[in-house]
Amino acid sequence: MIYKAMKQLATLALLATAALAQTPAAKTFDMYFLDMEGGHSTLYITPTGQTILIDTGSAGDRDHSRILAALKDAGVKELDYLVSTHYHGDHIGGFEALLKDIPVKHFIDHGTSIEIDRPVVAAFQKLYDETTANKRTIVKPGDKIPFGGVNTVVVTSHSKVLKTPLPGAGKPNAACATFEPRDESRIDPDNPNSVGLLFTYGKFRTINLGDFTWNVEKDLMCPNNPIGTVDLYLTSHHGIDQSGSAALVHGLRPRVAIMHNGQRKGGVAQTYNTLYTSPGLEDLWQIHWAFSGGSEYNAPGRFIANVEEPASLANSILNPPAAQAFGRGRGAGAPPAAPPAPGAAPAAPARGGGGRGPGHDGPAFWIKVSAKADGSFTVTNSRNQFTKSYAAK
Protein backbone atom coordinates (compact mmCIF):
# COMPACT_ATOMS: atom_id res chain seq x y z
CA MET A 1 0.00 0.00 0.00
CA ILE A 2 2.75 2.40 0.93
CA TYR A 3 4.51 1.64 -2.33
CA LYS A 4 1.31 2.24 -4.34
CA ALA A 5 0.62 5.53 -2.53
CA MET A 6 4.17 6.73 -3.13
CA LYS A 7 3.88 5.75 -6.77
CA GLN A 8 0.62 7.70 -7.13
CA LEU A 9 2.16 10.78 -5.47
CA ALA A 10 5.16 10.55 -7.77
CA THR A 11 2.83 10.31 -10.77
CA LEU A 12 0.82 13.34 -9.59
CA ALA A 13 4.02 15.29 -9.03
CA LEU A 14 5.20 14.49 -12.54
CA LEU A 15 1.83 15.53 -13.99
CA ALA A 16 1.89 18.78 -12.01
CA THR A 17 5.42 19.51 -13.17
CA ALA A 18 4.46 18.83 -16.77
CA ALA A 19 1.40 21.07 -16.48
CA LEU A 20 3.50 23.83 -14.95
CA ALA A 21 6.02 23.53 -17.75
CA GLN A 22 3.23 23.94 -20.29
CA THR A 23 1.82 27.06 -18.60
CA PRO A 24 2.90 30.00 -20.74
CA ALA A 25 4.97 32.68 -19.09
CA ALA A 26 3.15 35.93 -18.39
CA LYS A 27 3.02 37.73 -21.71
CA THR A 28 4.35 41.24 -21.94
CA PHE A 29 3.70 44.42 -23.87
CA ASP A 30 7.11 45.16 -25.38
CA MET A 31 8.57 48.46 -26.58
CA TYR A 32 11.81 49.22 -28.40
CA PHE A 33 13.01 52.83 -28.17
CA LEU A 34 15.50 53.17 -31.01
CA ASP A 35 18.54 55.37 -31.55
CA MET A 36 17.70 57.71 -34.42
CA GLU A 37 20.40 60.21 -33.37
CA GLY A 38 17.83 62.76 -32.24
CA GLY A 39 15.11 61.58 -34.61
CA HIS A 40 12.36 59.18 -33.65
CA SER A 41 11.24 55.60 -34.12
CA THR A 42 9.61 53.35 -31.51
CA LEU A 43 8.31 49.82 -31.94
CA TYR A 44 5.38 48.51 -29.87
CA ILE A 45 4.46 44.80 -29.74
CA THR A 46 1.36 43.52 -27.96
CA PRO A 47 1.22 40.22 -26.05
CA THR A 48 -0.73 38.81 -29.02
CA GLY A 49 2.01 39.82 -31.46
CA GLN A 50 0.40 42.84 -33.10
CA THR A 51 2.76 45.68 -33.95
CA ILE A 52 2.84 49.46 -34.22
CA LEU A 53 5.91 51.32 -35.45
CA ILE A 54 5.75 55.03 -34.71
CA ASP A 55 7.90 57.01 -37.17
CA THR A 56 10.86 55.90 -39.25
CA GLY A 57 13.71 58.25 -38.35
CA SER A 58 15.81 60.04 -40.96
CA ALA A 59 16.56 59.03 -44.55
CA GLY A 60 19.60 56.90 -45.31
CA ASP A 61 20.97 53.54 -44.26
CA ARG A 62 21.85 54.54 -40.70
CA ASP A 63 18.37 54.76 -39.21
CA HIS A 64 16.85 52.23 -41.59
CA SER A 65 19.32 49.52 -40.58
CA ARG A 66 18.66 50.20 -36.92
CA ILE A 67 14.91 49.79 -37.38
CA LEU A 68 15.45 46.53 -39.26
CA ALA A 69 17.71 45.27 -36.47
CA ALA A 70 15.01 45.89 -33.87
CA LEU A 71 12.36 44.22 -36.03
CA LYS A 72 14.63 41.20 -36.39
CA ASP A 73 15.34 41.06 -32.66
CA ALA A 74 11.60 41.12 -31.98
CA GLY A 75 10.84 38.54 -34.67
CA VAL A 76 8.61 40.98 -36.57
CA LYS A 77 8.14 40.23 -40.26
CA GLU A 78 5.28 42.65 -40.96
CA LEU A 79 3.76 45.70 -39.29
CA ASP A 80 0.10 46.00 -38.44
CA TYR A 81 0.36 49.80 -38.23
CA LEU A 82 2.83 52.48 -39.23
CA VAL A 83 2.07 55.75 -37.47
CA SER A 84 3.60 58.94 -38.86
CA THR A 85 3.30 61.51 -36.08
CA HIS A 86 4.04 64.40 -38.47
CA TYR A 87 5.92 65.07 -41.68
CA HIS A 88 9.41 66.11 -40.65
CA GLY A 89 12.53 64.46 -42.01
CA ASP A 90 13.68 63.07 -38.67
CA HIS A 91 10.36 61.25 -38.28
CA ILE A 92 9.37 60.12 -41.80
CA GLY A 93 12.72 60.09 -43.59
CA GLY A 94 12.92 56.30 -43.61
CA PHE A 95 9.33 55.76 -44.80
CA GLU A 96 10.06 54.75 -48.39
CA ALA A 97 13.01 52.50 -47.52
CA LEU A 98 11.04 50.71 -44.81
CA LEU A 99 8.22 49.81 -47.18
CA LYS A 100 10.68 48.10 -49.50
CA ASP A 101 11.69 45.68 -46.73
CA ILE A 102 8.66 45.26 -44.45
CA PRO A 103 4.96 44.88 -45.39
CA VAL A 104 2.65 47.35 -43.62
CA LYS A 105 -1.05 46.60 -43.28
CA HIS A 106 -2.30 50.05 -42.30
CA PHE A 107 -1.11 53.64 -42.02
CA ILE A 108 -2.09 56.28 -39.46
CA ASP A 109 -1.45 60.03 -39.56
CA HIS A 110 -2.93 63.46 -38.76
CA GLY A 111 -3.89 64.40 -42.33
CA THR A 112 -2.26 66.66 -44.90
CA SER A 113 0.79 68.55 -43.69
CA ILE A 114 0.38 72.21 -42.83
CA GLU A 115 3.80 72.71 -44.46
CA ILE A 116 2.60 71.56 -47.88
CA ASP A 117 3.95 74.77 -49.45
CA ARG A 118 7.49 73.44 -48.90
CA PRO A 119 8.59 71.51 -52.02
CA VAL A 120 10.19 68.67 -50.05
CA VAL A 121 7.07 68.24 -47.93
CA ALA A 122 4.80 68.41 -50.98
CA ALA A 123 6.83 65.71 -52.73
CA PHE A 124 6.66 63.44 -49.70
CA GLN A 125 2.94 64.09 -49.25
CA LYS A 126 2.32 62.99 -52.83
CA LEU A 127 4.35 59.81 -52.30
CA TYR A 128 2.63 59.15 -48.99
CA ASP A 129 -0.88 59.65 -50.38
CA GLU A 130 -0.21 57.30 -53.29
CA THR A 131 1.46 54.65 -51.12
CA THR A 132 -1.19 54.58 -48.40
CA ALA A 133 -4.29 54.73 -50.62
CA ASN A 134 -7.12 52.58 -49.21
CA LYS A 135 -4.94 51.61 -46.22
CA ARG A 136 -4.88 54.91 -44.35
CA THR A 137 -6.71 56.37 -41.36
CA ILE A 138 -6.55 60.07 -40.49
CA VAL A 139 -7.14 60.07 -36.75
CA LYS A 140 -8.61 62.58 -34.35
CA PRO A 141 -8.43 62.80 -30.55
CA GLY A 142 -10.61 60.21 -28.86
CA ASP A 143 -10.22 57.65 -31.65
CA LYS A 144 -9.23 54.13 -30.62
CA ILE A 145 -6.86 51.89 -32.55
CA PRO A 146 -7.59 48.14 -32.27
CA PHE A 147 -4.30 46.80 -30.99
CA GLY A 148 -4.18 43.26 -29.63
CA GLY A 149 -5.38 43.73 -26.07
CA VAL A 150 -3.62 47.07 -25.54
CA ASN A 151 -6.11 49.93 -25.26
CA THR A 152 -4.71 52.54 -27.64
CA VAL A 153 -6.28 56.01 -27.65
CA VAL A 154 -5.43 59.01 -29.80
CA VAL A 155 -4.96 61.99 -27.46
CA THR A 156 -3.58 64.55 -29.94
CA SER A 157 -3.76 65.02 -33.70
CA HIS A 158 -3.61 68.01 -36.07
CA SER A 159 -3.26 70.42 -33.13
CA LYS A 160 -6.48 69.11 -31.59
CA VAL A 161 -6.50 67.51 -28.15
CA LEU A 162 -8.52 65.05 -26.11
CA LYS A 163 -11.35 66.89 -24.36
CA THR A 164 -13.41 64.08 -22.84
CA PRO A 165 -11.57 62.74 -19.79
CA LEU A 166 -10.63 59.08 -19.82
CA PRO A 167 -12.05 56.88 -17.04
CA GLY A 168 -10.59 57.96 -13.70
CA ALA A 169 -9.08 61.16 -15.14
CA GLY A 170 -10.32 64.75 -15.40
CA LYS A 171 -9.04 66.18 -12.12
CA PRO A 172 -7.62 69.74 -11.91
CA ASN A 173 -3.94 69.90 -12.85
CA ALA A 174 -2.04 71.89 -10.21
CA ALA A 175 0.96 72.26 -12.54
CA CYS A 176 -1.11 74.55 -14.78
CA ALA A 177 -0.87 77.37 -12.23
CA THR A 178 2.65 78.35 -13.30
CA PHE A 179 2.25 77.74 -17.03
CA GLU A 180 3.37 80.61 -19.26
CA PRO A 181 2.63 80.52 -23.01
CA ARG A 182 5.47 81.05 -25.45
CA ASP A 183 6.02 82.66 -28.80
CA GLU A 184 6.00 79.67 -31.16
CA SER A 185 6.07 81.66 -34.39
CA ARG A 186 9.50 80.26 -35.30
CA ILE A 187 8.68 76.63 -34.54
CA ASP A 188 8.13 74.38 -37.56
CA PRO A 189 4.32 74.44 -37.77
CA ASP A 190 3.77 70.71 -38.25
CA ASN A 191 5.20 69.85 -34.80
CA PRO A 192 2.02 70.64 -32.82
CA ASN A 193 0.05 68.56 -35.32
CA SER A 194 1.77 65.41 -34.02
CA VAL A 195 -0.32 62.30 -33.48
CA GLY A 196 -0.09 61.39 -29.80
CA LEU A 197 -1.03 57.95 -28.46
CA LEU A 198 -1.76 56.65 -24.98
CA PHE A 199 -1.25 52.90 -24.53
CA THR A 200 -2.88 51.04 -21.64
CA TYR A 201 -2.13 47.37 -20.97
CA GLY A 202 -3.96 46.33 -17.83
CA LYS A 203 -2.64 48.71 -15.18
CA PHE A 204 0.38 49.80 -17.21
CA ARG A 205 0.19 53.10 -19.12
CA THR A 206 2.63 54.83 -21.46
CA ILE A 207 2.39 57.83 -23.76
CA ASN A 208 4.09 58.97 -26.99
CA LEU A 209 3.33 62.51 -28.21
CA GLY A 210 5.81 62.89 -31.06
CA ASP A 211 6.95 66.52 -31.32
CA PHE A 212 3.87 68.01 -29.65
CA THR A 213 4.81 71.52 -28.49
CA TRP A 214 4.65 73.72 -25.39
CA ASN A 215 1.52 75.80 -26.01
CA VAL A 216 -0.68 72.93 -27.14
CA GLU A 217 0.47 70.94 -24.11
CA LYS A 218 -1.56 73.48 -22.11
CA ASP A 219 -4.57 72.88 -24.36
CA LEU A 220 -4.28 69.17 -23.57
CA MET A 221 -3.53 69.29 -19.84
CA CYS A 222 -5.18 72.47 -18.49
CA PRO A 223 -7.11 73.30 -16.46
CA ASN A 224 -8.04 69.64 -15.99
CA ASN A 225 -5.96 66.58 -16.86
CA PRO A 226 -8.00 64.32 -19.20
CA ILE A 227 -5.34 61.58 -19.28
CA GLY A 228 -4.41 60.89 -15.68
CA THR A 229 -1.02 59.50 -14.75
CA VAL A 230 1.35 57.25 -16.69
CA ASP A 231 4.03 54.77 -15.73
CA LEU A 232 6.32 55.54 -18.65
CA TYR A 233 6.77 58.87 -20.46
CA LEU A 234 8.71 59.27 -23.68
CA THR A 235 9.99 62.83 -23.62
CA SER A 236 8.26 64.98 -26.20
CA HIS A 237 10.32 66.43 -29.05
CA HIS A 238 13.61 64.63 -28.27
CA GLY A 239 14.01 66.42 -24.95
CA ILE A 240 14.45 69.89 -26.44
CA ASP A 241 12.94 72.93 -24.77
CA GLN A 242 10.15 73.55 -27.29
CA SER A 243 8.17 70.89 -25.44
CA GLY A 244 7.95 69.15 -22.09
CA SER A 245 6.30 71.78 -19.89
CA ALA A 246 5.65 71.07 -16.23
CA ALA A 247 1.94 71.21 -17.02
CA LEU A 248 2.44 68.10 -19.14
CA VAL A 249 5.18 66.21 -17.30
CA HIS A 250 4.13 66.95 -13.72
CA GLY A 251 0.51 66.37 -14.67
CA LEU A 252 1.33 62.91 -16.04
CA ARG A 253 3.52 62.08 -13.01
CA PRO A 254 5.54 59.34 -14.75
CA ARG A 255 7.47 56.79 -12.71
CA VAL A 256 10.05 56.46 -15.48
CA ALA A 257 10.99 58.70 -18.40
CA ILE A 258 12.95 57.84 -21.54
CA MET A 259 14.63 60.68 -23.43
CA HIS A 260 15.09 59.93 -27.13
CA ASN A 261 17.78 62.53 -27.62
CA GLY A 262 20.92 62.65 -29.73
CA GLN A 263 24.45 63.61 -28.77
CA ARG A 264 23.81 67.27 -29.52
CA LYS A 265 20.05 67.38 -29.90
CA GLY A 266 17.90 67.48 -26.79
CA GLY A 267 18.91 67.01 -23.19
CA VAL A 268 18.85 70.69 -22.23
CA ALA A 269 18.81 71.99 -18.67
CA GLN A 270 15.15 72.95 -18.68
CA THR A 271 14.08 69.47 -19.78
CA TYR A 272 16.21 67.81 -17.10
CA ASN A 273 14.94 70.16 -14.40
CA THR A 274 11.31 69.52 -15.30
CA LEU A 275 11.88 65.78 -15.23
CA TYR A 276 13.94 65.68 -12.04
CA THR A 277 11.35 67.78 -10.17
CA SER A 278 8.39 65.74 -11.42
CA PRO A 279 6.52 64.14 -8.49
CA GLY A 280 7.13 60.42 -8.26
CA LEU A 281 9.82 60.14 -10.94
CA GLU A 282 12.04 57.17 -10.10
CA ASP A 283 14.46 57.11 -13.03
CA LEU A 284 15.43 58.78 -16.28
CA TRP A 285 16.82 56.64 -19.10
CA GLN A 286 18.46 58.17 -22.17
CA ILE A 287 19.08 57.04 -25.72
CA HIS A 288 22.29 59.14 -25.75
CA TRP A 289 24.64 60.94 -23.46
CA ALA A 290 23.65 64.60 -23.99
CA PHE A 291 26.58 66.95 -24.44
CA SER A 292 24.48 69.90 -23.28
CA GLY A 293 23.64 68.06 -20.06
CA GLY A 294 27.20 67.43 -18.94
CA SER A 295 27.94 65.40 -15.85
CA GLU A 296 25.52 67.46 -13.76
CA TYR A 297 22.38 66.44 -15.59
CA ASN A 298 22.91 63.25 -17.58
CA ALA A 299 21.54 60.08 -16.03
CA PRO A 300 24.09 57.59 -14.62
CA GLY A 301 25.95 55.77 -17.39
CA ARG A 302 24.19 52.46 -16.94
CA PHE A 303 20.88 54.19 -17.81
CA ILE A 304 22.24 55.58 -21.11
CA ALA A 305 22.07 53.38 -24.21
CA ASN A 306 24.71 55.14 -26.30
CA VAL A 307 27.73 56.64 -24.57
CA GLU A 308 30.23 58.47 -26.73
CA GLU A 309 33.94 57.73 -26.94
CA PRO A 310 35.95 58.54 -23.78
CA ALA A 311 37.84 61.48 -25.29
CA SER A 312 34.63 63.26 -26.28
CA LEU A 313 33.06 62.57 -22.92
CA ALA A 314 36.08 63.85 -21.04
CA ASN A 315 36.12 67.03 -23.11
CA SER A 316 32.41 67.68 -22.58
CA ILE A 317 32.79 67.26 -18.82
CA LEU A 318 35.92 69.40 -18.51
CA ASN A 319 34.73 72.03 -21.00
CA PRO A 320 30.92 72.22 -20.79
CA PRO A 321 29.08 74.39 -23.33
CA ALA A 322 29.42 78.06 -22.40
CA ALA A 323 25.67 78.61 -22.75
CA GLN A 324 24.82 75.89 -20.24
CA ALA A 325 23.97 77.09 -16.74
CA PHE A 326 23.87 73.97 -14.63
CA GLY A 327 22.78 75.48 -11.34
CA ARG A 328 23.28 73.16 -8.39
CA GLY A 329 23.26 70.06 -10.54
CA ARG A 330 22.58 66.52 -9.38
CA GLY A 331 25.77 65.71 -7.54
CA ALA A 332 25.89 63.54 -4.44
CA GLY A 333 23.51 64.95 -1.85
CA ALA A 334 22.39 67.83 -4.05
CA PRO A 335 18.69 68.27 -4.77
CA PRO A 336 17.54 68.84 -8.34
CA ALA A 337 18.22 72.29 -9.70
CA ALA A 338 15.21 74.58 -9.57
CA PRO A 339 13.40 74.87 -12.89
CA PRO A 340 13.81 78.18 -14.72
CA ALA A 341 11.20 80.86 -14.19
CA PRO A 342 8.12 80.25 -16.35
CA GLY A 343 8.61 81.74 -19.77
CA ALA A 344 12.28 82.48 -19.16
CA ALA A 345 14.83 81.93 -21.89
CA PRO A 346 16.24 78.40 -21.71
CA ALA A 347 19.67 77.92 -20.22
CA ALA A 348 20.90 75.91 -23.17
CA PRO A 349 19.21 76.52 -26.52
CA ALA A 350 18.27 73.35 -28.36
CA ARG A 351 18.78 72.59 -31.99
CA GLY A 352 15.36 73.20 -33.48
CA GLY A 353 13.57 72.03 -36.56
CA GLY A 354 13.09 68.64 -38.04
CA GLY A 355 16.11 67.09 -39.66
CA ARG A 356 18.71 64.35 -39.54
CA GLY A 357 20.41 64.58 -36.21
CA PRO A 358 24.20 64.63 -36.07
CA GLY A 359 25.65 61.42 -34.75
CA HIS A 360 27.63 58.32 -35.49
CA ASP A 361 27.02 55.63 -38.08
CA GLY A 362 28.48 52.79 -36.05
CA PRO A 363 26.81 50.34 -33.66
CA ALA A 364 23.77 51.72 -31.88
CA PHE A 365 21.76 50.46 -28.95
CA TRP A 366 18.13 50.63 -27.97
CA ILE A 367 16.22 50.70 -24.72
CA LYS A 368 13.65 47.93 -24.35
CA VAL A 369 10.66 47.99 -22.01
CA SER A 370 8.54 44.94 -21.16
CA ALA A 371 5.31 45.58 -19.25
CA LYS A 372 2.90 43.19 -17.55
CA ALA A 373 -0.82 43.68 -17.10
CA ASP A 374 -0.41 44.07 -13.33
CA GLY A 375 1.45 47.35 -13.97
CA SER A 376 4.96 46.05 -13.33
CA PHE A 377 7.61 46.54 -16.00
CA THR A 378 11.30 46.17 -16.72
CA VAL A 379 13.63 48.46 -18.63
CA THR A 380 16.76 47.09 -20.32
CA ASN A 381 19.73 48.92 -21.80
CA SER A 382 20.89 46.83 -24.77
CA ARG A 383 24.41 48.28 -24.59
CA ASN A 384 25.29 46.82 -21.21
CA GLN A 385 22.25 44.59 -20.53
CA PHE A 386 21.56 46.56 -17.36
CA THR A 387 17.95 45.83 -16.39
CA LYS A 388 15.84 47.43 -13.71
CA SER A 389 12.43 46.18 -12.63
CA TYR A 390 9.62 48.44 -11.43
CA ALA A 391 7.07 46.72 -9.21
CA ALA A 392 3.34 47.06 -9.69
CA LYS A 393 1.70 49.79 -7.62
N, C-alpha and C positions, 0 to 999 in steps of 0.2 A: 504493500500500500504506500509506504513512504517513497519507494522508488517511483511508483506511478505518479504520485503527487508532485514529486520533484521534476519528473519528466514533463508533466503538464505545465508547471510553472516556467520551466525552461522554454517550452514551446510558446507560451504566452509572451514571454520576454522577447523571444525572437520576432514574433509577430508585431509586438509593439515597436521594437527597434526598426523593423522594416517599414512600418506605417510612418514612423517619425522621419525616416530617411526620405520617404516619398512626399512628405509635407513640404510644399514650396516655401522657400524663404520669403519673408515679408518683401513685397515688391515696392520699389521706390520710384519716385518722380525725379528723374535725373536732368541736370542742367550742365552744359559746357559753356563757360565764359571764355571766349577765344581772344588771343592776342592779335588785334588788327592794328597795332602801333598807333593807337589813338583813334581808330575807326571803331566800327561795331559789328559784331556777329555773335549771336548766342543761340545755342541749340537746346531745345526742350524735348524730352522723351517721356511719355506717360508710362505708367506701369503696364498698360496694354500694348505698348510699342508704337503708339501714334507719335508723330513728330511735327514740331514747328521749328523752323529756322527763322530767326528775326534778323534781317539785314545780311549783307554779303561782303562787307568791308570795301576796300579800295580795289581798283582795277589792277591787273597784273598777276604774276604767278605767286607772289609772296603770300597774299591773303587767301587766294584761292587754294593753294596747297595746304594751308593750315586748316581751312574748313574741311577739305577732303580728309585730312588726317583725323579730325575729330569724328567725322561721319564713319570712318573705318573703325576707329576705336569703339564706337558705340554700336557697330554692326548695322548701320543704317544704309539701305540701298535705294530708298526713295523717300521723298518728303511729302507728308500730307498737306502741309501748308508752308508757303514762303511769305512772310510778312515783310513788307518794305515800309519802315516807319515814316520815311520821307525821302525826297529825291536829291540827296547830296552825295557827292562822289565817295565819301568815306563810309557810306551806308549801302549804296546800291552799285558801287563800282564793279563788283564781281558777279553781278546778276547774269550777264550773258554767258560768261565762262561756266558758271555753275550749272546752267541749264543744258550745257553740252555733255556734262558728266553725270548728272543726277536727275531722274524724273521728278517732276513736281505736280501734284494733283490739283492744287488750288492756290490762288494768289490773293493776298489781302493787302489793302492800302487805304489811304485817306482820300483818294480822288485825284483829279488833275492838279499838277503842281502850280502853286501861285507864282513860281518863277519861270513860267513857260515862255516868257519873252527872251530868256537867255538861250542862245542857239544850242549849247550843249544840253541843256535841260529839255529843250524842245525835241532834239534828236532822240534822247533817251525815252521821252514820253511816247514818241511814235513807236519806237521799238517795243516798249513795255505794253502799250495798248494792243499791238498786233500779236505779241507773244501770249498775252494772257486772255485773249478773246474767249468768251464762253467759260472761262475758268477763274473768274475774278469776282471778288466781293469788295465793294467800297463800304467800309464800316462807319458806324456812328456810335457815340457814347451810349452805353446801355446794351449794345448788341452782345450776344453770346456766341462763342465759337465752339462747336462740338469737338471735344478733345479728350477722348479716351478716359473718362473718369476724373479729369481735372477741370474744375469749373473755371472757364476762361471768359472774362468780361472785358469789353472795351471800355476804358475809362476816359480816354482822350482821342480825338481825331479831328483833323481840319480845324484846329483852334477851338473846337467845342469840347465841353467837359461834362462828366457825369453829374447830373443834378439830383436824381432820385437816390437817396442813401441806400446802400446795400444793407442786408439784414444785420442788425447789431451796431450799425454805424449811424452817423448823422449828428453826433454830439458837437457842441461848440469847440473850436480849435483855439486854445489859448495862445498858440504861437502866432496867430494872426495879428495880435495886438501891436507887435513891433514891426510889422511888414511895411516896407516903403517901396512904392513902384519905381521903376527905372525907365530911363530913355532907351528904348530898344530899336530906335530908328536905323541903327547901323548893323543890326543883327540880320543875318540871312533870313528872309521872311518865311521860308518853308520849315524852319525849325519848330515853331510853335504848332505847326500842323501835325506833328508827329503822332502816329498811332501809339497809344499806351495801353498795355494789357496788364490785368491783375489775374494771377493764377492762384487757385485755391485747391489744394489736395488734402481732403480731410481737414485737419486743424492747421496745416501749413499754408502760409500765404507769402507770395513774392510778387514784385511789381517791376515792370520794365517800361519806361516812358520815353525811350529814344532820346531826342534832343529837345524835349519840351522845355520851354524857357520860363524865366523868373516871373514875369507879369501874369502869364496864364496859369502858373502854379497857384497864384492867389485865387483866380477864378475857380480852380478845382477845389481848393482846400479851405476857403474862407467864405462866410464866417463859420460854417459848420463843415466837418470832415465827413464826406460821404463814403469814404473807403474804410475807415477804421485803421487798425494797426497791421503791420506786416512783420514777418520773421526775417525776410531777406530783402534788401533794397539794392538794386543796381543803380549806382549814381547816375543821375541824369547828365547827358551832354558831356560824357568823358571826364567829369570832375572839374570842368572849367567853371568860371564864376558867372556865366550867363544863366546858370540854372542852379538848382539845389538850395533854395531858400529855406530858412528855418520853418516857415509856414508849412512847407512840404515835408521836410525831413523830420522835424520834431513832431509834426502831426502824425506821421506814419509810425514813429517810434520803433524803428527796426532793431532787432537783436544783433544782426550782422549786416554789414554793408560790403559790397564789392565795387571797387573803382576800376572802370575799364579805361584807364588812361594810357598814354604813351610816355616815352622818356621825357619829352619836352612838350607834351600836350596834356593839360589837366593837372590835377594835384596841386592846386594853388592854396595859399594859406586860408582864404575864406572858406573853401570847401572843407578842408581839414577841420577848421574850428567848428563849423556847423555840425559836422559828423561827431567830433569828439565831445561836444556838449549836448548831443541828442540824448534824451532820457532813455535809459535802458540799453544803450549800445554796448555790446560785449566785445566785438572785434571788428576791425577793418581789414579786409584783404585787398590786395592790389594786383592788377595785371602787370604793372611795371613799377620799378623804382622811379619816382618822380623827381627830376632834377630841381624843380622849383620848390619841392618840399624839404629837401636837405635832410639831415639827420634828425632835426627837431620834429618833423611832422610825419615822415614816412613810417609806415607800419614796420614792426620787426621783420627782419629778413625772411624768416620762415613763412611769413604770410604774403610774400611777394613772389609772383610766378616768374617774372623775368627780371633778373638783377644784372646790371651792366658790368662790363669788365672792371677789374679792381682799380686800374689807373683812372678811369673816368669817375668812378665812385669817390675815390680819394680826393680828386680835384674838386668835385662838387661839394664835398663836405668841408674841405679846407678853404675853398673860395666860392661861397654861396652866391647866387645871383644878387647883384647890387640892389635890385628893386624889391627883393624879398625882405619883409619885416617879420621876423619869426616870433616876436613877443617872448613869452616865458617858455614856450616850447613844451615838449612832453618828456623832459628828462626825468631821471629817477626822483620820485617824490614831488614832482611839479604837477600842478593841476593843468588842465587844458587851457590854452591861451584864450582870452576872452574874444568873442566874435567881434568883428569890426562894427562900428556904429551903422545902423540901418541906412542904406543908401550911400554909404561912404565909398570912395574909390577903393578898389581891391588892392591889397598889398602887393600882389604879384600878378600883373596882367596875363591873361591866358591867350593862347593862340586861337583866334576865332575863325569862323567860317568852316564850311565843309571841304575836306580835301584829304589827300593821302598824307597820313602822318609820317614825320621823319622817324626812322628807326633802322633796325638791322634786318638783313635778309636771311640770317642763319636760323638755327634751331629756336623754336618758340614753344612756350608752355601755356597750358590753360589752367583754369581753376574749375574743378568739378564739384557740384553739389548734388547730394542724394538725400531726398526727403521722404519720410514715412507719413502715413495718414494720421498718426497720433501727434504730429507736430514736431517730432524730433528730426534732426538732420545732421549730416556730416559735410564738411568742406575739406577738399583735398587739393593741395598744390602739386601739380604734376611734375614740377622741377625737382623737388626734393622728397616727394611722397609724404610730406607732413600733412597729417589729418587731424582735425579737431571735431569732436562730436558735441552737439548742442541738444540737451535733453528736452523732452516735451514739457510744456508748461500748462 
